[in-house]
Amino acid sequence: MRKSIFDIVAESVDMESEANRLITMSSEEAVLVPSAFTYKTLFDYVDEYCFKEWVQRGHFVDVDDFLEALGYEDLKEEATHNVDALLTLIELIYNFWELSHNQFNAGEKGHGLKWRGNYYHLRDVMDDVLSQYNHVAYISEEQECVLIVEDKAEVTAAAEIMPTPSLAVDVVRYNHRTLRGEVELKKKILLEMGAELEAKRKKLHAINSTLENDIFFMLNNLNIRHNNKGKGDKNYKEYVAKMRKDRLEKWYDELYQMLLLAFLLMDNTKRVEKVKELKEKINAN
């Protein structure tokens, strides 16, 4: 049975620790301090200075009323073992973070408060957790809301058809911001994807021979499978050897997209057959 990307990542991530860290940083740990040294949590600040003017507040009276309707206490517990709940928790915290950040930096300069502790780190933690699940925070300033949405649906779709959890995670990880500029790490993932595709090369050729030819040409000539940069090596390619690192990385990123397409095209063959049968049945009548 095919595992979802959520199941795959959940096996390698300590979800309980991530959820508890977010809860502590947002609703328990002080992130603001006024001149009188009375500390406030993110939730406290939003309740006192942001909530009543929030476009998305609806009919709720205050933050406590809002959290009760959301079932916050149950959500905190569920987020330690349920991915959907964890993403909902992050969406809640991210909305409050954006509200506080916008208000704090407005004309009144945060009502005399100053950031302290892990305020900005909280956003980084949320972004890092989201990236593990191939999700991203979509921020609408006009609507004063943050939506947690899937980032690059084709990546998730391809990851879910990978034969092993480790390869699936690597397919998603390729897009992680920490891999930007890390050509060798990207090369390793491309090698893994190329090895998996090799066994299915004939199938891909039958579907799209041009794509199949281009992918394996790039795997063999961009210093991925072979040493194309070592002068004197039988696989030496002068053009590749002289290529700048950032240019090579861009070609690696292009190859990554082509590999995703290849896997998705092959996965689509069964669907094509089903549609063909459907057409025959409809046209028969």
Beta strands, then each sheet from edge to edge (+ up, - down):
strand 1: 30-33
strand 2: 40-41
strand 3: 114-115
strand 4: 135-140
strand 5: 145-150
sheet 1: 2+ 1- 3+
sheet 2: 4+ 5-
end
